[in-house]
């Protein structure tokens, strides 16, 4: 698997700050032909002495993945230590970060093989991608996992696959399987229908793409209208860490839970996102991987030890 990422180096007072600008084609709202031109424009503005606030106003809204790379570089400059974005026990290699295991879609045997490996590695929370073939394919798989491991926590992600009536049938099935939650069961913008689905009191709903494509200024309206139980934070797609913090504040006001998920960043971006998740002290598993899908990736201090993500201490 391959995807585009850009490395941004900022220099200040003889120090370097490094950020990864990671595009997710088809989902990043800044997946546009002039992305590299915008990177060049940012560099020119930075070199001209443009303030951080002016830079944010120029890039955060329209170029969210670019701005995450900028924030990373700023944070590394501020912390004055290579690879440290959010100091914590995790960032110093003294604590692990609880994660869910992810089963990728594919043939039945392939998905079941992934389940077996995750269970062997002591994952207690496993997440599945589901789609329109749920009743033909995924329901049986989830039932088999539930029969094998009654105590496992199961999450599913629908990526907006269902209309309201089908979503209601799927959620009834998921409730019978004691599934923890479903991410984005309905298409982006289905705020009222999502609220109707929440009102069915089946399983908790987590908003994902709805956050990514939410018009700025309507964030509170989205959460108040849907009354979903969780939101998913993907800093590369939302516009960085400060923007994610704004969503967290709104979620707390609406008594919603949240967790942090990576969006196929390379290991540099994943390092910063994992450190961000660690300082939020979220007690439930995070959606973080190690970049193992990529044939070519940046060197990493991150490693999985069972269901915990750890940062190796450099000798």
VOPAGU-2260 file (C-alpha; in pm, 1 decimal, decimal comma):
REM VOPAGU-2260
SITE   aa  ch    i         X         Y         Z
SITE  UNK   A    0       0,0       0,0       0,0
SITE  UNK   A    1     118,8     353,8     -68,8
SITE  UNK   A    2      -6,2     709,0     -10,6
SITE  UNK   A    3     143,5    1059,6     -27,1
SITE  UNK   A    4     312,0    1227,4     270,3
SITE  UNK   A    5     531,4    1536,9     284,4
SITE  UNK   A    6     793,4    1624,7     543,9
SITE  UNK   A    7     809,6    1983,9     662,1
SITE  UNK   A    8    1123,9    2115,4     833,0
SITE  UNK   A    9    1113,9    2447,6    1015,6
SITE  UNK   A   10    1427,8    2611,4    1153,3
SITE  UNK   A   11    1438,5    2854,4    1443,9
SITE  UNK   A   12    1735,4    2967,5    1652,6
SITE  UNK   A   13    1947,4    2683,9    1515,7
SITE  UNK   A   14    1689,0    2414,0    1598,4
SITE  UNK   A   15    1481,5    2203,2    1360,0
SITE  UNK   A   16    1115,9    2113,2    1393,3
SITE  UNK   A   17     981,5    1825,2    1185,0
SITE  UNK   A   18     621,3    1767,4    1079,8
SITE  UNK   A   19     448,5    1518,1     853,4
SITE  UNK   A   20     176,0    1644,3     619,7
SITE  UNK   A   21     -15,9    1325,6     544,8
SITE  UNK   A   22    -285,3    1318,9     277,9
SITE  UNK   A   23    -552,2    1049,2     266,8
SITE  UNK   A   24    -669,0    1046,2     -96,3
SITE  UNK   A   25   -1046,2    1051,9    -132,2
SITE  UNK   A   26   -1107,2    1164,6     226,6
SITE  UNK   A   27    -874,7    1454,7     307,3
SITE  UNK   A   28   -1052,7    1775,8     213,1
SITE  UNK   A   29    -715,3    1913,5     101,0
SITE  UNK   A   30    -657,7    1635,3    -150,8
SITE  UNK   A   31    -615,5    1889,8    -430,9
SITE  UNK   A   32    -373,7    1930,3    -724,6
SITE  UNK   A   33    -207,6    2241,4    -579,1
SITE  UNK   A   34    -109,9    2083,4    -245,7
SITE  UNK   A   35     262,4    2117,2    -313,0
SITE  UNK   A   36     211,6    2477,5    -419,9
SITE  UNK   A   37      44,4    2544,2     -85,3
SITE  UNK   A   38     342,5    2392,2      95,4
SITE  UNK   A   39     568,2    2627,0     -98,6
SITE  UNK   A   40     340,8    2919,8      -9,4
SITE  UNK   A   41     356,5    2826,0     358,4
SITE  UNK   A   42     736,6    2812,7     349,3
SITE  UNK   A   43     755,7    3156,1     189,3
SITE  UNK   A   44     523,0    3303,1     452,7
SITE  UNK   A   45     722,3    3137,2     733,0
SITE  UNK   A   46    1050,3    3270,4     598,1
SITE  UNK   A   47     900,8    3620,5     569,1
SITE  UNK   A   48     831,3    3623,8     945,0
SITE  UNK   A   49     454,3    3571,6     926,4
SITE  UNK   A   50     301,0    3515,8    1272,1
SITE  UNK   A   51     172,4    3173,9    1379,7
SITE  UNK   A   52    -182,4    3309,1    1405,9
SITE  UNK   A   53    -172,6    3452,7    1054,4
SITE  UNK   A   54     -37,8    3123,4     924,6
SITE  UNK   A   55    -318,3    2936,7    1100,3
SITE  UNK   A   56    -580,9    3160,4     941,9
SITE  UNK   A   57    -425,9    3095,8     600,7
SITE  UNK   A   58    -404,0    2716,0     622,7
SITE  UNK   A   59    -591,9    2539,5     902,4
SITE  UNK   A   60    -940,5    2544,0     750,7
SITE  UNK   A   61    -866,4    2460,7     387,4
SITE  UNK   A   62    -546,7    2257,0     433,8
SITE  UNK   A   63    -597,2    2046,0     749,6
SITE  UNK   A   64    -330,1    1781,7     688,7
SITE  UNK   A   65     -77,3    2048,4     595,7
SITE  UNK   A   66    -158,5    2236,0     915,1
SITE  UNK   A   67    -109,8    1925,2    1128,2
SITE  UNK   A   68     244,9    1902,7     991,1
SITE  UNK   A   69     296,7    2267,8    1080,3
SITE  UNK   A   70     170,8    2212,9    1435,7
SITE  UNK   A   71     402,5    1914,9    1473,1
SITE  UNK   A   72     702,1    2122,6    1366,9
SITE  UNK   A   73     602,1    2405,5    1602,3
SITE  UNK   A   74     565,5    2161,8    1892,8
SITE  UNK   A   75     904,0    1998,4    1832,5
SITE  UNK   A   76    1067,1    2342,9    1822,2
SITE  UNK   A   77     889,9    2436,8    2144,1
SITE  UNK   A   78     990,0    2119,9    2328,0
SITE  UNK   A   79    1352,6    2140,5    2210,9
SITE  UNK   A   80    1387,6    1761,8    2190,4
SITE  UNK   A   81    1376,3    1557,6    1872,0
SITE  UNK   A   82    1062,5    1348,2    1836,8
SITE  UNK   A   83     885,6    1497,3    2139,0
SITE  UNK   A   84     557,6    1671,4    2063,8
SITE  UNK   A   85     360,7    1614,5    2385,1
SITE  UNK   A   86     581,3    1524,2    2683,3
SITE  UNK   A   87     434,6    1240,8    2890,5
SITE  UNK   A   88     513,6     901,2    3037,3
SITE  UNK   A   89     427,2     753,4    2697,0
SITE  UNK   A   90     655,4     993,4    2508,6
SITE  UNK   A   91     943,5     902,0    2739,2
SITE  UNK   A   92     886,0     527,6    2692,2
SITE  UNK   A   93     761,1     464,5    3046,0
SITE  UNK   A   94     397,1     385,6    2968,4
SITE  UNK   A   95     206,1     206,0    2692,6
SITE  UNK   A   96    -103,0     328,1    2511,0
SITE  UNK   A   97    -405,0      95,9    2495,6
SITE  UNK   A   98    -523,9      36,2    2138,6
SITE  UNK   A   99    -787,4    -158,0    1950,0
SITE  UNK   A  100    -692,0    -419,9    1695,3
SITE  UNK   A  101    -817,8    -357,4    1342,1
SITE  UNK   A  102    -950,1    -623,4    1104,7
SITE  UNK   A  103    -928,1    -515,4     742,4
SITE  UNK   A  104   -1204,7    -607,5     499,1
SITE  UNK   A  105   -1140,8    -900,6     268,3
SITE  UNK   A  106   -1233,6   -1266,4     217,5
SITE  UNK   A  107   -1386,9   -1445,0     516,2
SITE  UNK   A  108   -1077,9   -1658,6     578,7
SITE  UNK   A  109    -854,4   -1351,6     570,9
SITE  UNK   A  110   -1066,1   -1163,8     824,5
SITE  UNK   A  111   -1091,3   -1464,3    1054,7
SITE  UNK   A  112    -714,2   -1514,6    1036,5
SITE  UNK   A  113    -668,8   -1151,9    1147,1
SITE  UNK   A  114    -908,6   -1209,9    1438,9
SITE  UNK   A  115    -709,9   -1512,4    1550,9
SITE  UNK   A  116    -380,7   -1321,4    1542,1
SITE  UNK   A  117    -525,7   -1031,9    1740,3
SITE  UNK   A  118    -662,0   -1267,0    2004,4
SITE  UNK   A  119    -326,1   -1444,5    2023,6
SITE  UNK   A  120    -167,0   -1103,7    2087,6
SITE  UNK   A  121    -410,3   -1042,2    2374,1
SITE  UNK   A  122    -615,1    -764,4    2217,7
SITE  UNK   A  123    -931,1    -710,0    2420,1
SITE  UNK   A  124   -1088,6    -465,4    2172,4
SITE  UNK   A  125   -1122,0    -548,5    1801,5
SITE  UNK   A  126   -1262,8    -320,5    1533,5
SITE  UNK   A  127   -1420,7    -429,9    1204,8
SITE  UNK   A  128   -1509,2    -246,7     886,1
SITE  UNK   A  129   -1863,2    -331,0     774,4
SITE  UNK   A  130   -2065,0    -242,1     465,5
SITE  UNK   A  131   -2375,9    -319,2     266,0
SITE  UNK   A  132   -2294,8    -692,0     274,0
SITE  UNK   A  133   -2322,1    -697,5     654,9
SITE  UNK   A  134   -2593,2    -963,7     674,8
SITE  UNK   A  135   -2432,0   -1181,2     407,6
SITE  UNK   A  136   -2080,8   -1162,3     547,9
SITE  UNK   A  137   -2000,9    -965,6     863,0
SITE  UNK   A  138   -2281,7   -1083,3    1091,2
SITE  UNK   A  139   -2159,6   -1442,0    1088,0
SITE  UNK   A  140   -1798,9   -1333,4    1143,4
SITE  UNK   A  141   -1894,3   -1123,8    1446,9
SITE  UNK   A  142   -2109,5   -1405,4    1582,8
SITE  UNK   A  143   -1818,1   -1648,3    1552,7
SITE  UNK   A  144   -1590,2   -1407,0    1737,6
SITE  UNK   A  145   -1848,5   -1349,9    2009,2
SITE  UNK   A  146   -1894,1   -1727,3    2052,9
SITE  UNK   A  147   -1518,4   -1777,2    2074,4
SITE  UNK   A  148   -1453,6   -1482,2    2304,2
SITE  UNK   A  149   -1761,8   -1370,3    2501,8
SITE  UNK   A  150   -1573,8   -1090,9    2681,8
SITE  UNK   A  151   -1404,7    -926,4    2383,9
SITE  UNK   A  152   -1501,4    -565,3    2305,6
SITE  UNK   A  153   -1616,7    -530,2    1945,2
SITE  UNK   A  154   -1631,0    -201,2    1754,3
SITE  UNK   A  155   -1749,7    -157,6    1396,4
SITE  UNK   A  156   -1705,7     119,2    1139,2
SITE  UNK   A  157   -1959,0     160,3     859,0
SITE  UNK   A  158   -1806,0     466,8     685,9
SITE  UNK   A  159   -2155,5     599,2     609,2
SITE  UNK   A  160   -2263,0     285,4     420,3
SITE  UNK   A  161   -2627,8     257,2     528,3
SITE  UNK   A  162   -2957,0     434,6     480,6
SITE  UNK   A  163   -3173,6     477,6     789,4
SITE  UNK   A  164   -3385,4     161,9     755,2
SITE  UNK   A  165   -3092,6     -66,9     685,7
SITE  UNK   A  166   -2889,0      97,3     961,8
SITE  UNK   A  167   -3166,5      24,2    1210,2
SITE  UNK   A  168   -3169,2    -345,7    1112,2
SITE  UNK   A  169   -2789,2    -366,0    1134,5
SITE  UNK   A  170   -2782,5    -197,0    1474,6
SITE  UNK   A  171   -3042,9    -441,1    1607,5
SITE  UNK   A  172   -2817,2    -726,1    1500,2
SITE  UNK   A  173   -2512,1    -556,4    1652,6
SITE  UNK   A  174   -2698,7    -505,5    1979,2
SITE  UNK   A  175   -2771,9    -878,9    1997,5
SITE  UNK   A  176   -2397,3    -938,0    1957,2
SITE  UNK   A  177   -2315,3    -691,5    2236,9
SITE  UNK   A  178   -2114,5    -463,6    2006,9
SITE  UNK   A  179   -1963,0    -161,3    2181,0
SITE  UNK   A  180   -2030,7     103,5    1912,7
SITE  UNK   A  181   -2064,0     180,4    1543,6
SITE  UNK   A  182   -1877,6     460,5    1366,5
SITE  UNK   A  183   -2064,4     669,4    1109,7
SITE  UNK   A  184   -2354,9     439,0    1018,6
SITE  UNK   A  185   -2521,5     704,3     797,4
SITE  UNK   A  186   -2386,7     928,6     522,9
SITE  UNK   A  187   -2232,3    1267,7     601,2
SITE  UNK   A  188   -2492,8    1532,8     678,2
SITE  UNK   A  189   -2763,5    1293,5     803,4
SITE  UNK   A  190   -2780,1    1474,8    1136,9
SITE  UNK   A  191   -3152,3    1435,8    1209,0
SITE  UNK   A  192   -3155,7    1072,3    1093,8
SITE  UNK   A  193   -2857,2    1002,4    1319,0
SITE  UNK   A  194   -3052,3    1146,9    1610,5
SITE  UNK   A  195   -3347,5     923,6    1518,6
SITE  UNK   A  196   -3111,4     625,9    1520,1
SITE  UNK   A  197   -2972,9     727,5    1859,5
SITE  UNK   A  198   -3331,0     746,7    1986,1
SITE  UNK   A  199   -3382,4     379,2    1894,6
SITE  UNK   A  200   -3151,2     301,2    2189,6
SITE  UNK   A  201   -2968,9      18,4    2015,3
SITE  UNK   A  202   -2589,3      63,4    2037,8
SITE  UNK   A  203   -2381,4     381,8    2079,2
SITE  UNK   A  204   -2299,7     580,8    1766,4
SITE  UNK   A  205   -1965,8     752,5    1703,5
SITE  UNK   A  206   -1934,4    1038,7    1454,7
SITE  UNK   A  207   -1637,4    1031,1    1221,2
SITE  UNK   A  208   -1673,8    1170,8     867,4
SITE  UNK   A  209   -1943,7    1408,7     993,2
SITE  UNK   A  210   -1671,5    1588,1    1191,0
SITE  UNK   A  211   -1430,3    1598,2     898,0
SITE  UNK   A  212   -1680,0    1763,3     664,9
SITE  UNK   A  213   -1857,8    1980,1     921,6
SITE  UNK   A  214   -1870,9    2346,0     820,9
SITE  UNK   A  215   -1674,8    2560,8    1065,2
SITE  UNK   A  216   -1913,4    2738,0    1298,3
SITE  UNK   A  217   -2164,1    2449,9    1300,2
SITE  UNK   A  218   -1972,7    2211,0    1525,1
SITE  UNK   A  219   -2192,9    2266,0    1831,0
SITE  UNK   A  220   -2503,6    2230,6    1614,8
SITE  UNK   A  221   -2381,4    1895,8    1481,9
SITE  UNK   A  222   -2323,2    1747,2    1825,1
SITE  UNK   A  223   -2642,8    1889,5    1974,2
SITE  UNK   A  224   -2854,4    1770,7    1680,4
SITE  UNK   A  225   -2722,0    1416,2    1653,7
SITE  UNK   A  226   -2678,7    1347,6    2028,3
SITE  UNK   A  227   -2434,5    1073,7    1931,7
SITE  UNK   A  228   -2249,8     906,3    2216,4
SITE  UNK   A  229   -1892,9     939,9    2082,0
SITE  UNK   A  230   -1679,3    1138,3    1840,2
SITE  UNK   A  231   -1367,9    1011,6    1660,8
SITE  UNK   A  232   -1068,2    1245,6    1644,9
SITE  UNK   A  233    -841,5    1222,3    1340,1
SITE  UNK   A  234    -606,0    1521,1    1365,6
SITE  UNK   A  235    -476,4    1491,9    1007,2
SITE  UNK   A  236    -830,5    1520,1     872,6
SITE  UNK   A  237    -970,3    1767,1    1125,8
SITE  UNK   A  238    -699,2    2032,4    1100,8
SITE  UNK   A  239    -452,2    1954,8    1375,4
SITE  UNK   A  240    -432,3    1922,6    1750,9
SITE  UNK   A  241    -580,6    2257,5    1850,8
SITE  UNK   A  242    -876,6    2187,9    1625,8
SITE  UNK   A  243    -914,7    1843,4    1785,1
SITE  UNK   A  244    -908,0    2008,6    2127,9
SITE  UNK   A  245   -1200,0    2227,5    2021,3
SITE  UNK   A  246   -1398,5    1915,7    1934,4
SITE  UNK   A  247   -1307,9    1757,4    2268,8
SITE  UNK   A  248   -1433,8    2062,8    2457,1
SITE  UNK   A  249   -1764,2    2047,5    2268,9
SITE  UNK   A  250   -1792,4    1672,6    2327,2
SITE  UNK   A  251   -1748,4    1720,8    2700,5
SITE  UNK   A  252   -2015,8    1992,0    2700,4
SITE  UNK   A  253   -2250,7    1744,2    2531,8
SITE  UNK   A  254   -2148,3    1455,6    2761,8
SITE  UNK   A  255   -2001,8    1262,4    2467,8
SITE  UNK   A  256   -1706,4    1029,5    2484,5
SITE  UNK   A  257   -1420,3    1033,1    2235,0
SITE  UNK   A  258   -1110,2     854,3    2121,9
SITE  UNK   A  259    -821,9     928,6    1886,4
SITE  UNK   A  260    -763,0     744,6    1559,8
SITE  UNK   A  261    -478,6     764,6    1312,3
SITE  UNK   A  262    -558,4     803,0     942,0
SITE  UNK   A  263    -281,0     604,9     773,6
SITE  UNK   A  264     -11,2     858,5     854,0
SITE  UNK   A  265     349,9     755,9     824,1
SITE  UNK   A  266     542,5     677,1    1140,0
SITE  UNK   A  267     636,3    1040,3    1205,8
SITE  UNK   A  268     276,1    1159,1    1203,6
SITE  UNK   A  269     167,4     853,2    1399,3
SITE  UNK   A  270     429,1     931,4    1664,6
SITE  UNK   A  271     281,9    1278,7    1722,2
SITE  UNK   A  272     -79,8    1157,7    1718,4
SITE  UNK   A  273      -1,9     881,0    1967,1
SITE  UNK   A  274     167,7    1132,3    2198,3
SITE  UNK   A  275    -137,1    1357,6    2167,8
SITE  UNK   A  276    -370,0    1069,7    2257,3
SITE  UNK   A  277    -154,1     985,2    2558,5
SITE  UNK   A  278    -187,5    1328,7    2719,5
SITE  UNK   A  279    -568,1    1313,8    2685,3
SITE  UNK   A  280    -569,6    1026,4    2936,8
SITE  UNK   A  281    -850,4     844,4    2756,6
SITE  UNK   A  282    -927,9     520,2    2936,5
SITE  UNK   A  283   -1071,7     329,4    2640,8
SITE  UNK   A  284    -865,1     185,1    2352,1
SITE  UNK   A  285    -737,7     423,2    2085,6
SITE  UNK   A  286    -744,5     353,0    1711,1
SITE  UNK   A  287    -370,1     363,1    1645,7
SITE  UNK   A  288    -158,3     140,5    1424,0
SITE  UNK   A  289     214,1     116,8    1354,1
SITE  UNK   A  290     222,9     188,3     981,2
SITE  UNK   A  291     277,3    -180,2     904,0
SITE  UNK   A  292      55,2    -154,8     596,0
SITE  UNK   A  293     319,3      42,7     408,0
SITE  UNK   A  294     603,6    -117,9     217,4
SITE  UNK   A  295     811,3     197,1     263,7
SITE  UNK   A  296     787,1     406,8     580,9
SITE  UNK   A  297     991,6     632,9     802,2
SITE  UNK   A  298    1200,3     477,3    1082,6
SITE  UNK   A  299    1001,6     453,5    1404,8
SITE  UNK   A  300    1049,0     423,2    1778,4
SITE  UNK   A  301     696,9     282,5    1806,6
SITE  UNK   A  302     619,2     -83,9    1856,9
SITE  UNK   A  303     319,8    -292,4    1957,0
SITE  UNK   A  304     349,7    -508,6    2267,1
SITE  UNK   A  305      22,6    -697,1    2275,1
SITE  UNK   A  306    -257,2    -441,9    2269,6
SITE  UNK   A  307     -32,1    -159,7    2393,3
SITE  UNK   A  308     160,4      81,8    2175,6
SITE  UNK   A  309     498,1     174,9    2322,2
SITE  UNK   A  310     772,2     420,2    2235,7
SITE  UNK   A  311    1110,9     256,9    2258,6
SITE  UNK   A  312    1368,4     439,2    2467,2
SITE  UNK   A  313    1669,6     538,5    2260,1
SITE  UNK   A  314    2000,5     416,0    2397,3
